[in-house]
Amino acid sequence: MQYSHEVELMQCVAKGCNHGPAPIPEEGKWVAATQIKDINGLTHGCGCCAPQQGTCKLTLNVKDGVIQEALVETIGCSGMTHSAAMAAEILPGKTILEALNTDLVCDAINVAMRELFLQIVYGRTQSAFSDDGLPIGAGLEDLGKGLRSQVGTMYSTAKKGPRYLEMAEGYVTRLALDEGDEIIGYEYVNLGVMMKAISEGTDANEALNKAKKHYGRFENAAKYIVPRNE
């Protein structure tokens, strides 16, 4: 190690008290983290790319400093889905420090990793006060029974008004309008439920009808429109 001439000429002064790092909440404990293996927690982080073309929601479950579970959800950019596929292979098994310094293919995923790293090492995790944290598989539960990301897609113009295209419940097939042409409900298809039924041998049309539901005052509408072309 090299020291400057000025430092070499300085008198040694004894360092006084050293309190160490402030403890952070981790899985029901207060931990004075000094090494990466001291870090535990499950949490979420979001990031977007430089041109703001797409965004990523990243969920990590970290045990003893090592990523044991990763959920990568992206929206807005077609290329990000392939980046997410590669990131899902890269992340598990790495320490969070390694993951922070790894190219996760897409800028939005890298930014999400950075934000997530900050939350985890500062103890701002979803599982901070949960005894022993959350089991591996907790991230997958965020997707619900259909194992699909919850996506909201709305489109609107000043001339023609709003169109609901996709809700958390699923793909919107029809909008219900009242006498004043205001939206009072919608019909949707839960694609996860439909595909599961088809994979179990149900006829596709029957599976589609079983996966269709509606929300709001759908049955009291004056008229119905298909949001994508009417």
N, C-alpha and C positions, 0 to 999 in steps of 0.2 A: 504494500500500500504506500502511495506517495503522499507526502505532506509538503505544503508550500514552505518557503523559507521563514515567513512570518510566523506560521504555526510552530515550526521547529524551535523558534526562539522563545515561545510562550512558556510561562511557569505552569506546572500541573496544579490544578485545583480539584480537590475531592468533590465528587458528586454527592449531593445530599439524598433526601428521600426519593424513593422510586416506587410509586404506587402500582405500576403495571397497568395493563389495559383495563378500561372500564368493562364490566361484565355485560353481556348481551343476552336477551331471552332466547333460549333455544329448546324447543320441545319440552317445555315444562321445567327447565332448569336455567340458572344464571351461569353463563360460561365466560370465563376470561380467556378469550381466544388468542393464542400466540402462534398457532400453526394451522395450515389448511385442514388437517385432519380433525381440528376442533369444531369445524363448521357443520351444522345440520339444519335442515329445514325444507319445507315445501312452499313454493310461492310462484307467482305469475309475473310476467313482465311483458311490456309491449314496445315495439320499435318500428320505425318506418325508414325507407331508403331516402337517399339524398333528394331525388326528384319527387318525393312524396307520392310515388306511384302505387305503392302497396304497403301493407302493414303486416306484422307478425305478432301473434300472442304466443309466448313461450312459457311452458310450465315445467319446472324441474323439481324433483324430489332428491335431496342431497342427504346422504348418510356418511358420517365420518369424512367429510370433505369430498366424497366421490359421488358423481351423478349416477343414481340408480334408475331413474325414470325420467323420460322426456316426452312431452306432448307439444308438437309444433303445429300451430294453426296459422294459415295465411289467407289473405284476401286482397283482391285488387290487381294482382299481376300474375299472368299465366306462368311465367318463368319461376315464380316463387314456389310453386307447388313442387317442382323438381328440386329446387334448392332445399326445401323442407325435407324431402325424401333423403337427401344426402346428409343433412344436419341430424336427422333422426338416427342415422347410422354412426355419425361421428360422436355425438354427445355422451351416451351412456358409457360408463367405465372411466371417463376422464375426471380429474379433479376440477373444481370450479375455476381454479387458476389456469389450468391447461385450456379449459373451454373458453375462457376469456381471451386467451391468446391464440386461439385456433380460428382459421378462416372457415366460417360456417356458410360459405358460398354466397349468401345473399346479405346485402347491407342491412336490410330490415331485421334479419335474424341476428346478425352481429350486434346491432343496437339493442335489441331485446335482451340478449345475453349480458350486455354491459349493465343495463338497468337492473336486471335480475341479480347480478353479482353484487351490486351495491346494496340491494334489499337484504340479501342473504347474509352478507358479512356484517351488516349493521343490526341484524336480528329483527328486521321488519318482515317476518315471514307469516304466512297464513297459519302455520303450525307452531308459532313462537311459544304459545302457552298451552299446547296440547301435550300431555304426558307421553313421552316416547315418540312424539310426532305422529305422522300419518303413514299407514302401510304402503308399500310399493303397490301401485294400482289405483291409488287415490286420484291421481291425475286423470286417469281414464274415466273415472266416475263423472267428471265435469261434462262429458259428452252425453250423458243420459243413456236410456235404454237403446236408442237407435244408433248409438255410437257415431253421431255426426256433430260437427261443429254447429254452434248456434249462430246463424247468420241472419242479419237483417238487410234486405235490399229494397230500397224505395226509389222511385223515379218520379219526377214532377216537372211540369212546365207551367208557365204563367197562363198559357192559352188553354191547355187541356186538363190541368190539375194533377193531383197525385195518383200514383199507381203503386200498390203494395205488390211486390214481386216475390219476396221470401221473408217469412217471419221465423222466430225461434222454433215455432211448432212445425214448420215445414214450407214446402213449395206452394205458393198461393195460386189457386186455379181460377177462382171467381171472386169478384168484389160485389158486395150487396149495397145498393144505393136506395135512398129514400126518395120521396116525391121531389125534393129539392136537389137531387143528384149528389147528395153528400154521402160519404161512406159510413155505413152503420154496422158493417161486419164483413167477414170474408170466409171463403172455403179454402182449405189447404190439404195437401197430401203429405203425410209423414213418410218421407222416402226410406228412412231406416226401417220402419215397421213394414213397409211394402216389400222391400227387398228381402227382408228376413222371411216373410211369408212365402215369397216366390222360391227362395232357396230351400224351403221346407216342403215344396211340392204343390203349393196352392196355385191355381190358375191365375195368370197375370191380371186379368180383368177383375176377378174376384178379390185378389190382393189389393188392387187399386181402390176398389170400392170400400174395402174394410179399413184402409189406411186414410180414407177421406173423412175429415171432420170440419166443423165450422165454428166460428167465434163471433160473439156480438149478437146483434138482432138480425142475424142472417135470414131467418125464416120470415121475417116481417118486411122484407125489402119490396120496393115498388118495381125494381128491375135488377138484373144481374149483368155484369160485363166481365169479359176475359181481359185482365189487366194488360196483357202483352200486345193485343192487337185491336182492342175496341176503345 
